[in-house]
Amino acid sequence: MRLMHTADLHLHPEYPERRKALETICQLAKEYDCSALLIAGDLFDRAEVALKERPKLRELFDRYPFEVFIVAGNHDERCYASQFDYGQRVHIAAQKGLERWSTKYGVEIWGLPFQRGTQAGTYLAQQTPQPQTPTVLLTHASFYHSDSHWLGICRQLQQHEQEESTGEFALLAQDLQGKGFSYVALGHWHNPTHPPLQMEQTLVAYAGSPCPVASDELGRRQAVLVELEAGKVNVQFITIQGVPYYRKERFFVVPGGEERLVNQLADFLQQQADPLARAKLRLEGFLQWEESRFRAELERLRSQYEGAWDKLTIEHHWSNLSETPSGLVKMFIEQISATTQENFQPLLNEFEPEPLRKIAQEWIYQAHEELKQEALCLGLEAIHQQQQRSRR
């Protein structure tokens, strides 16, 4: 059995690209011969939106032969009253408690909607899948695991929930131990988590938002293809074509390297151009040029290439050398600038045999100026970050 997993569409009439992303996902599910589409919460941005979007969704879902399983998220808890019809093959878990659905393929889907102010473990404590029955848990929750990557995700989720006062629905790693779920399809975190986390025989993943809701949802948007076969689960993240996405890039400018950076930016803007990308370039560092001259160069680049991107923003945060602390930067620059090709000779003497030393010498001599620029970037970036920390 194949499933397509998505979440956090936040459908809203003002953002038609989000519904377009859902239509693309439905088409992907058909192309990959999926038996079901899983939507792990926040299909709608808010309750009043559902009134306008429901007829369009019913028409969309009825077009396809697969089943659709939906759990409510923290944004659309009130969108699924029993009298509302979302389609003949649509199954919804929106009330308190756990919904269990059996499929004709011998796979069970367990739907656990967002439950404000409670813990997911409360609903799973007395529930265990049958050992021989592949079971998927579909839920909208903050998943906590000791893996450092997942802890970083949950710290950001906690901060977001505190800012938005949404409340938290926590799913702990220990809640899944010994349960034997084949796959846990998560919603709530808006970036896809690939590769999926493996816990014993269980794979766990957030699908992320298929169309970005905020600018920190970076990279091409994806859906998750889940294949359950012969007691095994395989997961593949599928790129959703035709959907806008955010991209952030950071560049560092060093004194005397302004022209080099301008050329580097021009190459990037030309070679990486994508009409679907909403790019934000952040420039940091230290200037030797007059600031007005550098700003003019950046504006020229932005004007020249903005039409090749969906949206292009260039931010700049730099200091003038005269504003830096007592001679530290000046001394560092002088030391790097004084580095000559001959300074590398002690290092080259370590290369054996002789042909290898000649190859290394040729490479270092050719790359000498570029190496100095890179050294300046690394050193000045460290100083710049230290300055920023000291101002906080």
VEXMARMAR-141109 format. One record per residue (C-alpha): residue number from 1; z, y, x. Coordinates in steps of 0.001 Angstrom, whole numbers, plus 500000, padded with zeros to 6 digits. Example, Ala and Ser with C-alpha at 12.3 -4.5 7.8 and 13.67 -1.06 7.14 Angstrom:
<sites>
SITE	1	507800	495500	512300
SITE	2	507140	498940	513670
</sites>
This chain:
<sites>
SITE	1	500000	500000	500000
SITE	2	499107	503457	501260
SITE	3	500989	506626	500347
SITE	4	500284	510297	501023
SITE	5	503430	512365	501616
SITE	6	503639	516146	501246
SITE	7	506242	518739	500217
SITE	8	507089	522427	499945
SITE	9	503871	523717	498427
SITE	10	505690	526607	496706
SITE	11	502839	527091	494250
SITE	12	502481	530669	493044
SITE	13	499586	532451	491285
SITE	14	499560	535152	493953
SITE	15	498800	532568	496664
SITE	16	495787	530516	495479
SITE	17	495415	529011	498955
SITE	18	498535	526919	498259
SITE	19	496971	525227	495244
SITE	20	493801	524790	497289
SITE	21	495910	522926	499876
SITE	22	497233	520602	497156
SITE	23	493690	519938	495948
SITE	24	492690	519049	499509
SITE	25	495665	516689	499839
SITE	26	494705	514941	496594
SITE	27	491187	514489	497939
SITE	28	492598	513117	501212
SITE	29	494718	510644	499242
SITE	30	491579	509457	497481
SITE	31	489572	509201	500707
SITE	32	492315	507160	502384
SITE	33	492545	504921	499314
SITE	34	496181	505800	498650
SITE	35	498005	504227	495730
SITE	36	500450	507114	495397
SITE	37	501052	510745	496278
SITE	38	504648	511674	497157
SITE	39	505778	515303	496719
SITE	40	509221	515799	498259
SITE	41	510367	518906	496390
SITE	42	509525	522595	495985
SITE	43	506161	521983	494367
SITE	44	506752	525357	492674
SITE	45	508136	528527	494185
SITE	46	510254	529282	491106
SITE	47	510690	528189	487506
SITE	48	508603	530876	485793
SITE	49	505628	529968	487999
SITE	50	505584	526433	486593
SITE	51	504686	527718	483111
SITE	52	501375	529068	484427
SITE	53	500604	526323	486936
SITE	54	501486	523244	484849
SITE	55	498165	522961	482897
SITE	56	496151	523243	486121
SITE	57	498292	520591	487789
SITE	58	498024	518215	484864
SITE	59	494250	518537	485008
SITE	60	494272	518018	488795
SITE	61	496493	514933	488781
SITE	62	494600	513343	485876
SITE	63	491417	513486	487949
SITE	64	492700	510905	490421
SITE	65	493578	507220	489991
SITE	66	496754	507203	492102
SITE	67	500344	507616	490897
SITE	68	502195	510854	491677
SITE	69	505929	510821	492436
SITE	70	507767	514165	492510
SITE	71	511384	515117	493225
SITE	72	512804	518546	492453
SITE	73	513696	520851	495334
SITE	74	516029	523821	495553
SITE	75	513263	526200	494387
SITE	76	512011	524217	491397
SITE	77	515114	522525	489973
SITE	78	514452	523975	486513
SITE	79	510733	523196	486302
SITE	80	510838	519659	484979
SITE	81	512370	519533	481504
SITE	82	511650	516237	479749
SITE	83	509234	517783	477238
SITE	84	506926	519104	479963
SITE	85	503861	516948	480642
SITE	86	502492	516880	484176
SITE	87	500030	514035	483689
SITE	88	499863	510433	482574
SITE	89	500477	509000	486061
SITE	90	503132	511488	487174
SITE	91	506758	510404	487687
SITE	92	509481	513015	488211
SITE	93	513084	512876	489445
SITE	94	514746	516152	488543
SITE	95	518076	515312	486916
SITE	96	521308	514440	488701
SITE	97	521295	510995	490192
SITE	98	518794	508599	491679
SITE	99	515523	507527	490036
SITE	100	514033	504132	490947
SITE	101	510395	503322	490299
SITE	102	508684	499968	490822
SITE	103	504986	499900	491626
SITE	104	502450	497178	490929
SITE	105	502063	496729	494689
SITE	106	505611	495440	495129
SITE	107	506872	498686	496703
SITE	108	509777	500637	495238
SITE	109	509998	504444	495293
SITE	110	513485	505935	495085
SITE	111	513524	509582	494054
SITE	112	516576	511671	494940
SITE	113	516174	515325	493848
SITE	114	517974	518276	495402
SITE	115	521563	518275	494112
SITE	116	523165	521636	494755
SITE	117	526627	521470	496279
SITE	118	526733	517698	496789
SITE	119	525897	515147	499487
SITE	120	522995	512690	499392
SITE	121	525275	509926	500605
SITE	122	527166	510098	497299
SITE	123	524093	508786	495461
SITE	124	523159	506164	498050
SITE	125	526589	504681	498773
SITE	126	526396	501936	496132
SITE	127	522620	501482	496262
SITE	128	520822	499148	498672
SITE	129	517163	498108	498496
SITE	130	516316	494434	498077
SITE	131	515742	492906	501547
SITE	132	512234	491650	500732
SITE	133	511129	494769	498855
SITE	134	509583	497644	500863
SITE	135	511361	500785	499645
SITE	136	510597	504455	500201
SITE	137	513229	507147	499730
SITE	138	511731	510437	498508
SITE	139	514127	513388	498722
SITE	140	514518	517125	499351
SITE	141	517380	517450	501801
SITE	142	518677	518658	505154
SITE	143	518590	515548	507323
SITE	144	521186	515334	510083
SITE	145	520780	513082	513095
SITE	146	522226	513232	516611
SITE	147	518746	513429	518107
SITE	148	518549	516849	519778
SITE	149	515251	517743	518089
SITE	150	516655	517051	514629
SITE	151	519871	518953	515355
SITE	152	517748	521974	516243
SITE	153	515936	521683	512919
SITE	154	519157	521472	510958
SITE	155	520714	524446	512728
SITE	156	517772	526516	511542
SITE	157	518004	525038	508051
SITE	158	521685	525941	507875
SITE	159	520945	529499	508954
SITE	160	518212	529786	506327
SITE	161	520471	528411	503600
SITE	162	523231	530853	504529
SITE	163	520784	533758	504389
SITE	164	519243	532647	501101
SITE	165	522464	531287	499539
SITE	166	520529	528223	498391
SITE	167	523336	525744	498980
SITE	168	522851	522564	500956
SITE	169	522017	518984	500092
SITE	170	522759	517027	503257
SITE	171	521461	513587	504128
SITE	172	523257	512082	507123
SITE	173	521920	509429	509460
SITE	174	524897	507251	508559
SITE	175	523838	507388	504882
SITE	176	520726	505388	505841
SITE	177	522317	502875	508187
SITE	178	522060	499323	506951
SITE	179	520038	500323	503904
SITE	180	516711	498990	505103
SITE	181	514456	501737	503756
SITE	182	510928	501434	505095
SITE	183	510247	505161	505053
SITE	184	512178	508319	504167
SITE	185	509853	511052	502884
SITE	186	511610	514392	503352
SITE	187	511039	517880	502031
SITE	188	512841	521197	502685
SITE	189	511982	521785	506364
SITE	190	508568	523493	506500
SITE	191	507226	522128	509781
SITE	192	505965	518535	510184
SITE	193	508131	516344	512386
SITE	194	505837	514154	514406
SITE	195	506290	511616	515711
SITE	196	508584	510371	512942
SITE	197	512162	509506	513811
SITE	198	512847	505772	513978
SITE	199	516235	504437	512847
SITE	200	516403	500667	513090
SITE	201	513427	499623	510903
SITE	202	513284	502947	509049
SITE	203	510874	505806	509807
SITE	204	511943	509321	508763
SITE	205	509725	512427	508604
SITE	206	509318	515866	507122
SITE	207	505746	516527	506009
SITE	208	506150	520303	506297
SITE	209	504470	522882	504086
SITE	210	500731	522144	503638
SITE	211	500080	525884	503461
SITE	212	502438	528185	505387
SITE	213	504988	530105	503359
SITE	214	506366	532090	506325
SITE	215	505105	533093	509762
SITE	216	507473	530733	511595
SITE	217	505650	527722	510118
SITE	218	503394	527256	513107
SITE	219	500365	525139	513802
SITE	220	497762	523392	511713
SITE	221	499176	522060	508487
SITE	222	499456	518334	507914
SITE	223	500194	515627	505377
SITE	224	501632	512197	506184
SITE	225	499722	508984	505576
SITE	226	502150	506064	505179
SITE	227	500927	502475	505221
SITE	228	503233	499631	504158
SITE	229	501897	496200	504983
SITE	230	503424	492809	505829
SITE	231	506901	494210	506310
SITE	232	505702	496942	508666
SITE	233	505312	500687	508194
SITE	234	502741	502837	509976
SITE	235	502755	506620	509823
SITE	236	499894	508981	510646
SITE	237	499887	512774	510379
SITE	238	496612	514018	508880
SITE	239	495401	517599	509443
SITE	240	494633	519458	506212
SITE	241	491278	521107	506757
SITE	242	490423	524560	505433
SITE	243	494028	525797	505185
SITE	244	495218	528950	506986
SITE	245	497888	528491	509638
SITE	246	500059	530614	511916
SITE	247	499802	530616	515657
SITE	248	502078	532388	518156
SITE	249	501322	532876	521836
SITE	250	503375	534625	524508
SITE	251	501998	536370	527585
SITE	252	503804	538030	530474
SITE	253	502535	541109	532311
SITE	254	503521	541890	535908
SITE	255	503071	545102	537913
SITE	256	499567	545142	539328
SITE	257	498549	542280	537070
SITE	258	497588	544372	534055
SITE	259	493845	543974	534504
SITE	260	494254	540244	535066
SITE	261	496233	539959	531840
SITE	262	493654	541968	529870
SITE	263	490951	539549	531065
SITE	264	493179	536588	530249
SITE	265	493723	537918	526714
SITE	266	490000	538513	526240
SITE	267	489240	534920	527269
SITE	268	491892	533595	524915
SITE	269	490753	535706	521957
SITE	270	487151	534675	522440
SITE	271	487572	530979	523237
SITE	272	490427	530208	520824
SITE	273	489121	532258	517881
SITE	274	489566	530567	514504
SITE	275	488891	532235	511126
SITE	276	491778	530209	509636
SITE	277	494341	531248	512259
SITE	278	496849	534027	511723
SITE	279	497594	534771	515353
SITE	280	500495	536777	516715
SITE	281	500364	537520	520446
SITE	282	503561	538735	522083
SITE	283	503354	540530	525431
SITE	284	506440	541022	527591
SITE	285	507115	542144	531127
SITE	286	506822	545141	533446
SITE	287	504074	547741	533776
SITE	288	502644	549598	536705
SITE	289	499893	551228	534645
SITE	290	500604	554163	532411
SITE	291	501752	552782	529084
SITE	292	499112	554737	527145
SITE	293	496350	553162	529225
SITE	294	497657	549670	528621
SITE	295	498081	550286	524881
SITE	296	494495	551508	524697
SITE	297	493241	548303	526346
SITE	298	495195	546168	523886
SITE	299	493877	548117	520910
SITE	300	490339	547711	522234
SITE	301	490830	543932	522389
SITE	302	492381	543788	518938
SITE	303	489519	545784	517419
SITE	304	486907	543704	519213
SITE	305	488223	540290	518180
SITE	306	490150	540760	514932
SITE	307	487126	539726	512855
SITE	308	487094	536304	514531
SITE	309	490622	535520	513256
SITE	310	492128	535382	509781
SITE	311	494706	537864	511051
SITE	312	495419	539153	514539
SITE	313	498579	540947	515656
SITE	314	499421	542003	519214
SITE	315	503060	542941	519855
SITE	316	504250	544413	523139
SITE	317	507719	544575	524630
SITE	318	507753	545744	528222
SITE	319	509601	547960	530678
SITE	320	508399	550412	533273
SITE	321	509386	549633	536843
SITE	322	511282	552909	537056
SITE	323	513581	551681	534259
SITE	324	514590	548463	535983
SITE	325	518034	547932	537556
SITE	326	518815	549171	541062
SITE	327	516019	547949	543237
SITE	328	516237	544297	542198
SITE	329	512732	544123	540756
SITE	330	511296	546257	543550
SITE	331	512805	543979	546182
SITE	332	511517	540892	544429
SITE	333	507991	542302	544143
SITE	334	507991	543317	547801
SITE	335	509042	539824	548865
SITE	336	506320	538171	546816
SITE	337	503707	540707	547922
SITE	338	504597	540103	551575
SITE	339	503767	536431	551214
SITE	340	500616	535641	553197
SITE	341	498597	532510	553570
SITE	342	500328	531854	556893
SITE	343	503687	531684	555106
SITE	344	502590	528390	553654
SITE	345	502000	526804	557068
SITE	346	505436	525099	557345
SITE	347	504783	523518	553978
SITE	348	501290	522416	554951
SITE	349	502632	520736	558088
SITE	350	504406	518242	555852
SITE	351	501091	516884	554598
SITE	352	499899	513723	556289
SITE	353	497350	512562	557205
SITE	354	495213	515386	558564
SITE	355	492463	515206	555884
SITE	356	495103	515659	553199
SITE	357	496526	518694	555038
SITE	358	493077	520279	555181
SITE	359	492539	519730	551452
SITE	360	495950	521280	550666
SITE	361	495313	524207	552983
SITE	362	491930	524904	551424
SITE	363	493403	524792	547925
SITE	364	496380	527029	548729
SITE	365	494251	529593	550535
SITE	366	491819	529765	547616
SITE	367	494599	529997	545055
SITE	368	496824	532329	547071
SITE	369	496484	535460	544953
SITE	370	496801	533504	541720
SITE	371	499913	531754	543032
SITE	372	501491	535114	543854
SITE	373	500762	536365	540344
SITE	374	502297	533229	538832
SITE	375	505374	533602	541022
SITE	376	505708	537215	539909
SITE	377	505402	536171	536275
SITE	378	508111	533546	536554
SITE	379	510534	535714	538511
SITE	380	510067	538896	536519
SITE	381	510261	537008	533253
SITE	382	513671	535671	534294
SITE	383	514830	539201	535173
SITE	384	513408	540559	531926
SITE	385	515221	537957	529847
SITE	386	518460	538705	531671
SITE	387	518037	542401	530828
SITE	388	517527	541563	527152
SITE	389	520642	539380	527063
SITE	390	522729	542095	528696
SITE	391	521688	544606	525984
SITE	392	522898	542398	523130
</sites>
